Amino acid sequence: MIEVNVQTEMEMLRPRLLRFAQLQLRSSAAAEDAVQETLLAAIEAQGQFNGAAAWSTWVFPILKNKIVDELRRRREPETDALPADDTTDSGDYFAADGHWMEMPTAWAGPEQALEQSQFWAVFEACLNGLPPKPCQVFMMREFLGLETEEICKELAISASNCWVLLHRARLGLRECLSLRWFGATAMRGK
């Protein structure tokens, strides 16, 4: 067993856990509950922490499981209609033959950008800027690692709607990151 100052670790990690839970659950109360349950579970199981990874790396999967549990508990059926507030249209980017209408600008050094904490702050802002439904589907897929079938079951949507929402989320993130991060990076380099 590795000694960890749990009080200090919880105080430092709690805001990150809460932000992540709020992005996924879209409810401050549900996010707060999930984080509290996560921290309680981490305290109860701290004897299992062996120090092979950072404490935060050990706690985040607990939160992911709590979020998935909450999503399963909700099971609120929704219509299969596409969100009305989403204006992203892939027709603006692709020609009829499927090729780019205008080639996207090259991103300078994405490997280095991923390592910078500023990138993640911009990414989170871009994620927050997405319409709620595409954001939720994207996070369920990419952050929680749920399969399409499970996402569809949880949100009561069709597979085609799920893929459209994922596509819209990715296009929205690409556009936002191109403007707010990669475009800004290119401008800083000049």
trRosetta pair geometry for C-beta under 8 A, 3 or more apart (Angstrom, degrees):
i j d omega theta_ij theta_ji phi_ij phi_ji
1 47 5.5 -47 -110 -153 132 61
1 49 7.1 65 -149 70 73 69
1 50 7.1 -86 -109 -103 34 56
2 49 5.9 -87 50 119 99 90
2 50 6.0 100 -10 -175 107 25
2 51 3.3 108 -54 -45 160 118
4 9 5.8 6 162 -28 112 147
4 46 7.0 -132 53 -162 114 114
4 49 6.4 -35 0 109 137 149
4 51 7.8 180 -56 -85 107 89
4 55 5.4 124 -151 -85 151 135
5 8 4.2 27 113 24 116 116
5 9 6.2 148 86 -18 64 90
6 9 5.6 -59 -141 42 31 112
6 10 6.0 33 160 -22 68 107
6 42 7.6 164 -147 125 112 104
6 43 6.2 98 178 -108 148 81
6 46 6.0 -47 -87 -108 133 153
7 10 6.0 -57 -148 34 23 109
7 11 6.5 22 155 -17 61 108
8 11 5.8 -57 -149 36 31 111
8 12 6.4 22 157 -12 65 109
9 12 6.0 -62 -149 41 29 106
9 13 5.8 11 161 -7 67 119
9 55 4.8 -39 -153 106 144 156
9 56 7.5 -153 -170 -57 100 74
10 13 6.0 -66 -134 47 26 101
10 14 5.7 44 165 -47 66 104
10 39 5.6 74 -136 -141 118 121
10 42 7.7 162 -91 87 101 136
10 43 8.0 4 -71 -65 137 101
11 14 6.2 -34 -136 8 21 118
13 16 5.7 -67 -163 44 53 110
13 17 5.8 50 146 -23 84 109
13 55 7.3 -112 -51 108 147 103
13 56 5.1 -174 -112 -103 122 96
13 59 6.2 62 162 69 157 153
14 17 5.6 -58 -144 38 32 112
14 18 6.1 31 160 -21 67 108
14 35 6.5 87 -150 176 77 131
14 39 7.0 6 -97 -74 95 137
15 18 5.7 -56 -145 37 30 112
15 19 6.4 33 157 -21 65 104
16 19 5.8 -51 -147 34 31 111
16 20 6.4 30 156 -17 63 107
16 56 7.3 16 77 -148 147 128
17 20 5.9 -59 -152 38 29 110
17 21 6.2 24 155 -16 66 110
17 35 4.8 123 124 -124 116 105
17 38 6.3 -157 -167 82 141 150
17 39 7.6 145 89 -54 170 96
17 59 7.2 -61 -85 130 128 120
17 60 7.4 -151 -102 -103 87 67
17 63 5.4 -151 -147 -94 101 154
18 21 5.8 -57 -143 40 30 109
18 22 6.1 29 158 -19 65 108
18 31 5.9 87 -157 148 65 115
18 32 7.0 22 -128 -90 104 58
18 35 5.1 -12 -81 -67 71 158
19 22 5.9 -58 -146 37 27 109
19 23 6.4 30 156 -22 63 105
19 124 7.0 4 161 -158 131 139
20 23 5.9 -55 -152 31 29 112
20 24 6.7 13 157 -7 63 110
20 60 7.6 7 77 -138 174 97
20 63 6.6 73 93 134 130 143
20 143 7.5 -176 -161 -176 104 146
21 24 6.1 -66 -150 44 31 103
21 25 5.6 -3 168 7 72 119
21 30 7.6 -154 161 113 106 75
21 31 3.6 137 117 -146 106 86
21 32 7.8 170 104 -37 141 26
21 34 4.7 176 -142 77 137 129
21 35 5.5 -125 0 -50 157 94
21 63 6.4 -104 -68 -174 103 116
21 66 7.9 -24 -112 94 119 113
21 67 6.1 -153 -124 -85 78 111
22 25 6.4 -64 -120 53 24 90
22 26 7.2 84 179 -87 55 22
22 27 7.6 -143 -132 61 64 29
22 28 6.2 13 -115 -97 110 56
22 31 4.2 -1 -70 -89 64 166
23 26 7.7 1 175 -64 18 62
23 124 7.6 -103 -80 -151 146 87
23 127 6.3 18 -151 130 134 124
23 128 6.9 -91 -112 -84 100 76
23 135 7.0 -112 -178 161 86 119
23 139 6.1 163 128 -93 103 157
24 31 7.9 133 57 -99 80 98
24 67 5.2 18 108 -159 148 140
24 71 7.9 -73 155 -60 107 119
24 136 6.8 101 -153 -130 51 71
24 139 4.9 -144 -100 128 86 145
24 140 7.3 120 -145 -66 102 67
24 143 7.0 -122 -81 82 122 141
24 144 7.2 100 -132 -44 142 120
25 30 4.4 -144 163 102 140 120
25 31 5.0 -177 54 -66 130 78
25 34 6.6 177 -40 -8 152 144
25 67 6.4 -129 -56 -137 101 93
25 70 6.2 -12 -110 111 121 144
25 71 7.7 -131 -104 -67 78 82
26 132 5.9 57 -111 -148 147 115
26 136 6.7 -44 -28 -80 125 116
27 30 3.8 57 84 18 119 110
27 31 6.2 172 85 -15 59 84
28 31 5.7 -58 -145 38 28 112
28 32 6.2 31 156 -22 65 107
29 32 5.8 -53 -148 34 29 112
29 33 6.5 29 153 -18 63 106
30 33 5.7 -53 -149 36 33 113
30 34 6.3 33 153 -20 66 106
30 70 5.9 121 -175 -172 112 144
31 34 5.7 -55 -147 36 31 111
31 35 6.3 28 155 -17 65 107
32 35 5.9 -57 -147 38 29 108
32 36 6.2 29 155 -19 65 108
33 36 5.8 -56 -146 37 29 111
33 37 6.3 27 156 -16 65 108
33 70 7.6 129 91 -99 114 133
34 37 5.8 -56 -147 39 29 110
34 38 6.2 33 151 -24 63 108
34 63 6.4 81 149 -152 103 78
34 66 4.4 142 -156 128 87 121
34 67 5.7 53 -154 -75 151 66
34 70 5.7 -63 -82 -32 116 145
35 38 5.4 -53 -147 35 32 116
35 39 6.3 28 157 -16 66 105
35 63 6.8 11 -103 -120 57 113
36 39 6.0 -55 -146 38 29 106
36 40 6.3 30 155 -18 64 108
37 40 5.7 -55 -146 39 30 112
37 41 6.2 30 155 -19 65 107
37 66 5.2 152 90 -130 121 137
38 41 5.8 -57 -149 37 28 109
38 42 6.3 28 153 -20 64 107
38 59 6.5 87 162 180 109 93
38 62 4.8 129 -146 116 86 106
38 63 4.3 12 -110 -83 152 75
38 66 5.2 -105 -65 -5 91 151
39 42 5.5 -51 -145 36 33 114
39 43 6.4 36 154 -20 65 103
39 59 7.7 21 -95 -155 56 128
40 43 5.8 -53 -149 34 31 111
40 44 6.3 27 154 -16 64 108
41 44 5.7 -57 -145 40 31 110
41 45 6.0 2 162 4 67 115
41 62 5.3 -177 93 -167 129 133
41 66 7.7 -166 6 -63 145 119
42 45 6.3 -71 -138 53 25 92
42 46 6.3 57 155 -69 63 83
42 58 7.6 114 -133 115 107 98
42 59 5.0 3 -98 -116 141 100
42 62 5.9 -170 -64 43 89 168
43 46 5.8 -18 -150 -27 29 116
45 48 4.8 -29 172 23 89 119
45 49 7.5 108 124 -33 78 83
46 49 5.4 -31 -161 6 54 118
49 55 6.7 19 -154 -117 145 79
49 58 5.5 73 -119 165 100 168
53 57 4.0 -96 150 88 123 134
53 58 5.6 153 79 -53 107 84
54 57 4.5 96 58 3 82 104
54 58 7.1 -149 95 -5 45 86
55 58 5.5 -58 -154 37 35 113
55 59 6.2 28 152 -18 70 109
56 59 5.7 -58 -142 38 33 107
56 60 6.3 42 161 -32 68 102
57 60 6.3 -40 -140 20 27 113
58 61 7.4 -64 -175 28 29 102
58 62 7.8 26 140 -14 60 109
59 62 5.5 -57 -165 31 49 117
59 63 6.6 45 145 -18 76 102
60 63 5.5 -53 -152 36 40 112
60 64 6.4 44 151 -23 70 101
61 64 5.3 -46 -144 33 39 116
61 65 6.5 41 156 -19 66 101
62 65 5.9 -56 -156 35 31 110
62 66 6.6 31 147 -19 64 106
63 66 5.5 -54 -148 36 36 113
63 67 6.3 37 153 -21 68 103
64 67 5.7 -53 -149 34 31 112
64 68 6.4 31 153 -17 65 105
64 143 7.3 -155 -115 142 110 84
64 144 5.5 163 -160 -121 101 74
64 145 7.9 36 -179 19 140 101
65 68 5.7 -52 -146 37 33 111
65 69 6.3 38 152 -21 64 105
66 69 5.6 -52 -150 36 31 115
66 70 6.4 33 151 -20 64 104
67 70 5.6 -53 -149 35 32 111
67 71 6.4 33 152 -19 65 104
67 144 6.5 -121 94 -98 123 126
68 71 5.7 -52 -147 36 32 112
68 72 6.4 33 153 -19 64 106
68 144 5.9 145 -71 -164 100 130
68 146 7.2 159 -116 -71 111 115
69 72 5.8 -58 -151 37 30 111
69 73 6.4 32 151 -23 65 105
70 73 5.5 -52 -149 32 33 114
70 74 6.6 38 153 -27 65 102
71 74 5.8 -49 -151 25 33 114
71 140 7.4 121 -130 -110 168 116
71 154 5.1 13 152 -163 112 133
72 75 6.7 14 -180 -49 39 95
72 154 6.6 -73 -86 -115 54 101
74 154 7.9 57 66 -173 102 86
75 154 7.2 -100 -97 -147 61 52
75 156 7.8 91 -169 -42 62 109
76 156 7.6 -109 104 7 44 129
77 156 4.2 106 -136 -80 65 176
78 155 6.1 -34 33 174 122 74
78 156 5.2 148 35 70 65 109
78 157 6.7 -14 76 -61 105 88
80 156 7.6 -104 -70 134 76 76
80 157 5.7 136 -122 -137 69 62
80 158 5.4 49 -148 -11 123 99
80 161 5.6 -148 -168 -42 78 155
81 84 7.8 7 136 -47 119 85
82 86 7.0 -94 160 49 98 124
82 161 6.6 -156 -82 -136 72 95
82 164 6.4 -64 -108 117 116 143
82 165 7.8 -170 -133 -69 81 83
83 86 4.6 79 85 -7 108 110
83 131 5.4 153 126 141 158 147
83 132 7.6 165 -117 58 149 77
83 133 4.7 -179 -56 35 131 135
83 134 7.1 -101 18 -25 143 89
83 165 7.7 86 -3 -108 110 99
85 131 5.2 155 93 -121 104 128
86 131 4.7 -96 -77 3 91 154
86 133 7.7 -85 -41 57 130 107
86 134 6.4 102 -104 -22 141 128
86 168 5.6 22 -180 -178 142 149
88 168 4.8 138 73 -149 131 88
88 171 5.1 141 178 96 136 126
88 172 5.4 -95 -68 -65 151 89
88 175 7.6 -160 -118 2 114 145
89 92 5.2 97 82 -13 88 100
90 93 5.6 -64 -164 41 56 108
90 94 5.8 3 156 15 90 114
90 167 6.8 -33 -60 154 132 122
90 171 6.3 -127 -88 -85 80 154
91 94 6.9 -78 -124 55 29 79
92 101 7.6 -107 157 30 37 143
93 100 6.6 -50 166 -136 78 72
93 101 6.2 -170 174 20 25 102
93 102 7.8 -93 -144 43 55 77
93 171 7.1 -143 -13 -138 152 118
94 98 6.0 -15 -176 -147 124 30
94 99 6.8 147 -152 77 78 24
94 100 6.4 -63 -104 -104 60 34
94 101 6.2 -176 -127 -25 7 88
95 98 7.1 -42 73 26 72 20
95 99 5.3 -6 40 63 112 77
95 100 7.4 35 -3 102 91 15
95 101 5.1 134 -53 -83 80 75
100 103 5.1 100 102 -92 145 49
100 104 6.7 -113 -140 -15 148 75
104 174 7.6 -59 -124 168 152 119
104 178 6.8 -101 -160 -111 110 141
105 178 6.8 125 47 -156 103 109
105 182 7.2 165 93 128 109 119
105 183 7.2 88 65 -90 148 80
105 186 7.2 -49 150 -44 140 161
107 110 5.0 48 115 -61 127 100
107 113 7.4 -74 166 6 114 152
107 178 7.7 -101 -84 -107 100 73
107 182 4.5 -67 -124 -134 91 139
107 185 7.9 56 -161 60 73 138
108 113 7.9 110 88 -44 66 120
108 182 6.9 151 26 -155 74 85
108 185 5.7 -152 56 121 113 122
108 186 6.0 142 -5 -82 127 77
108 189 6.7 -24 86 -27 175 158
109 112 4.1 -5 155 28 120 113
109 113 6.1 132 108 -23 81 89
109 185 7.9 -132 54 161 96 146
110 113 5.3 -55 -143 37 40 115
110 114 6.3 46 159 -27 70 100
110 182 7.9 -19 -88 -98 85 117
111 114 6.1 -52 -155 27 28 111
111 115 7.2 24 150 -17 58 106
112 115 5.8 -61 -161 32 38 112
112 116 7.0 36 149 -26 68 105
113 116 5.8 -58 -156 25 39 112
113 119 4.8 119 166 -90 80 142
113 181 6.8 98 -166 162 134 121
113 182 7.4 -22 -103 -87 166 78
113 185 6.7 -60 -96 -80 122 158
114 119 6.1 -111 -106 97 25 161
115 119 7.8 76 52 20 31 136
116 119 4.7 100 75 -9 90 101
116 120 7.8 -167 100 -3 56 80
117 120 5.7 -52 -159 34 47 111
117 121 6.7 50 145 -21 70 99
118 121 5.5 -51 -153 32 40 113
118 122 6.5 36 151 -15 69 103
119 122 5.8 -60 -154 39 33 108
119 123 6.0 36 149 -23 69 107
119 181 6.1 71 -128 -145 74 139
120 123 5.2 -47 -139 37 36 117
120 124 6.2 40 157 -22 65 101
121 124 5.9 -51 -149 34 29 111
121 125 6.6 30 150 -18 61 105
122 125 5.6 -54 -150 37 34 112
122 126 6.3 35 151 -19 67 105
122 177 6.9 106 131 -117 114 71
122 180 5.2 176 -161 124 115 113
122 181 4.6 135 121 -72 158 109
123 126 5.7 -56 -150 37 31 111
123 127 6.2 34 151 -21 65 106
123 173 7.6 27 -147 -154 77 108
123 177 6.9 18 -98 -93 70 111
123 181 7.6 14 -57 -49 68 151
124 127 5.4 -51 -146 36 33 115
124 128 6.3 35 153 -19 64 104
125 128 5.7 -53 -148 37 31 112
125 129 6.5 34 150 -23 62 107
125 176 7.8 -161 104 168 82 130
125 180 7.1 -121 88 151 124 163
126 129 5.5 -57 -151 33 33 115
126 130 7.3 47 149 -35 61 90
126 172 7.4 158 174 135 93 84
126 173 5.4 96 140 -131 127 66
126 176 3.6 146 -132 116 110 142
126 177 5.8 -16 -76 -55 168 74
126 180 6.5 -168 -68 47 106 140
127 130 6.0 -38 -163 6 37 114
127 135 6.0 109 -180 -137 74 107
127 138 7.5 -146 -136 95 95 136
127 139 7.5 84 -165 -68 126 106
127 173 6.9 19 -79 -101 65 106
128 135 7.7 61 -109 -127 21 150
129 172 7.3 -162 102 165 94 116
129 176 6.0 148 68 -108 140 148
130 134 5.2 -112 172 87 119 105
130 135 4.0 147 88 -66 120 98
130 138 7.1 -6 124 18 173 143
130 169 5.6 35 -148 -128 149 79
130 172 5.0 115 -107 111 93 150
130 173 7.1 -19 -67 -58 123 79
131 134 5.3 71 65 22 90 103
131 135 6.7 -167 84 -10 40 97
131 168 7.8 -20 38 133 115 129
131 172 7.9 -152 9 -81 79 167
132 135 5.8 -70 -148 40 25 112
132 136 6.1 22 162 -21 67 109
133 136 5.8 -53 -144 34 30 110
133 137 6.4 26 159 -15 64 106
133 155 8.0 112 -149 -163 92 142
133 165 5.8 -92 133 -133 95 130
134 137 5.8 -57 -145 40 32 109
134 138 6.1 35 156 -22 67 109
134 165 4.6 -161 -104 -170 67 79
134 166 7.4 174 -151 -74 81 20
134 168 4.7 -98 -110 92 143 107
134 169 3.8 179 165 -66 102 90
134 172 6.7 100 116 15 148 141
135 138 5.8 -56 -146 37 28 112
135 139 6.3 21 159 -14 64 109
135 169 6.3 155 -77 -120 37 117
136 139 6.0 -59 -146 39 28 106
136 140 6.3 29 156 -21 64 107
136 155 7.3 132 118 -95 125 135
137 140 5.8 -53 -146 35 30 112
137 141 6.3 23 156 -14 64 110
137 151 6.0 80 -141 -177 79 136
137 155 7.1 -44 -87 -19 90 166
137 157 8.0 -49 -93 51 125 154
137 162 6.0 -179 -151 -148 132 69
137 165 4.2 73 37 119 161 129
137 166 5.7 -110 128 -65 118 70
137 169 6.5 -160 74 -25 96 144
138 141 6.0 -65 -151 41 27 106
138 142 5.7 -12 170 12 69 117
138 165 7.6 -132 -40 138 76 88
138 166 6.1 136 -87 -124 70 63
138 169 3.7 -151 -58 151 129 160
138 170 7.2 166 -113 -52 120 66
138 173 7.5 145 -153 -34 159 133
139 142 6.4 -65 -120 54 26 87
139 143 4.5 -17 -163 24 70 125
139 144 6.6 60 143 -8 70 98
140 143 7.4 -17 -62 52 11 85
140 144 5.1 -35 -148 43 43 125
140 146 4.7 -36 164 38 89 129
140 151 4.9 127 116 -111 137 106
140 154 7.1 -167 -144 67 151 147
140 155 7.9 -137 -9 -34 168 122
141 144 7.5 44 3 53 11 82
141 145 7.6 37 177 -110 31 16
141 146 6.2 -80 -91 62 40 78
141 148 7.5 24 -107 -79 110 62
141 151 6.3 -14 -66 -65 84 149
141 166 6.1 25 4 -109 164 120
142 145 7.7 3 177 -70 11 48
146 150 4.5 -120 -174 88 104 123
146 151 5.1 128 113 -58 123 84
146 154 7.4 -26 -178 0 160 142
147 150 4.9 89 57 10 77 103
147 151 7.1 -142 96 -6 37 88
148 151 5.7 -56 -147 36 32 111
148 152 6.2 32 156 -20 67 107
148 159 5.7 57 155 -135 123 92
148 162 5.4 131 -154 117 91 150
148 163 7.3 7 -131 -61 131 83
149 152 5.8 -55 -149 36 28 112
149 153 6.4 27 153 -19 63 108
149 159 7.5 -14 -86 -92 56 107
150 153 5.6 -53 -146 37 33 112
150 154 6.2 32 156 -19 66 107
151 154 5.8 -59 -147 38 29 109
151 155 6.1 -5 166 9 66 114
151 157 7.6 -34 130 54 84 109
151 162 5.5 115 101 -135 122 131
152 155 6.6 -73 -138 53 22 89
152 156 7.6 61 169 -112 56 7
152 157 5.4 -110 -135 73 67 69
152 158 6.5 3 -142 -168 121 11
152 159 5.6 -39 -76 -74 149 59
152 161 7.9 118 -117 63 94 96
152 162 5.3 -77 -74 -47 89 139
153 156 7.5 17 -171 -72 24 46
155 162 7.7 136 60 -92 131 96
157 161 4.3 -113 175 88 110 130
157 162 5.6 138 103 -57 118 80
157 165 7.6 18 145 -9 164 140
158 161 4.6 97 55 6 80 102
158 162 7.0 -137 97 -7 44 87
159 162 5.4 -51 -150 33 35 117
159 163 6.5 31 154 -17 66 103
160 163 5.8 -53 -148 37 33 108
160 164 6.4 35 152 -20 65 105
161 164 5.6 -53 -147 36 33 113
161 165 6.2 33 154 -19 66 106
162 165 5.8 -57 -150 37 28 110
162 166 6.4 28 152 -17 64 106
163 166 5.6 -50 -144 37 34 112
163 167 6.2 38 154 -22 65 105
164 167 5.6 -54 -148 36 30 113
164 168 6.3 29 154 -17 64 106
165 168 5.7 -53 -145 38 30 110
165 169 6.3 33 154 -21 64 106
166 169 5.7 -55 -148 36 30 112
166 170 6.3 28 155 -17 65 107
167 170 5.9 -58 -149 38 28 109
167 171 6.3 27 154 -17 65 107
168 171 5.7 -53 -144 38 31 110
168 172 6.1 32 156 -19 65 108
169 172 5.7 -57 -148 38 28 112
169 173 6.2 27 155 -17 65 107
170 173 5.7 -53 -144 38 31 110
170 174 6.2 33 155 -22 64 106
171 174 5.7 -54 -146 36 30 113
171 175 6.3 28 156 -18 64 107
172 175 5.9 -55 -146 37 29 109
172 176 6.2 24 158 -14 65 111
173 176 5.8 -58 -143 42 29 109
173 177 5.9 23 161 -14 67 112
174 177 6.1 -59 -141 42 24 105
174 178 6.1 29 157 -24 62 109
175 178 5.7 -55 -147 33 26 114
175 179 6.5 15 158 -10 62 109
176 179 6.0 -65 -152 42 28 104
176 180 5.6 -11 169 12 69 119
177 180 6.4 -66 -118 55 25 87
177 181 4.8 -30 -161 35 69 118
177 182 5.9 53 143 -5 80 102
178 181 7.6 -13 -51 53 9 76
178 182 5.3 -38 -125 55 42 115
178 183 5.6 60 155 -31 57 104
179 183 5.2 -15 -134 24 26 140
179 184 7.8 48 145 -29 40 90
180 183 7.2 51 -1 45 15 101
180 184 6.2 -7 173 -14 31 126
181 184 5.8 -61 -139 39 14 108
181 185 6.2 17 158 -23 59 106
182 185 5.4 -44 -142 30 33 115
182 186 6.6 35 155 -19 62 100
183 186 5.8 -51 -151 33 33 111
183 187 6.5 32 150 -18 64 106
184 187 5.5 -53 -148 37 35 113
184 188 6.3 36 153 -21 67 103
185 188 5.8 -53 -148 34 31 110
185 189 6.5 31 152 -22 63 107
186 189 5.8 -57 -152 33 32 113
186 190 7.1 35 151 -28 62 101
187 190 6.0 -51 -157 21 36 112
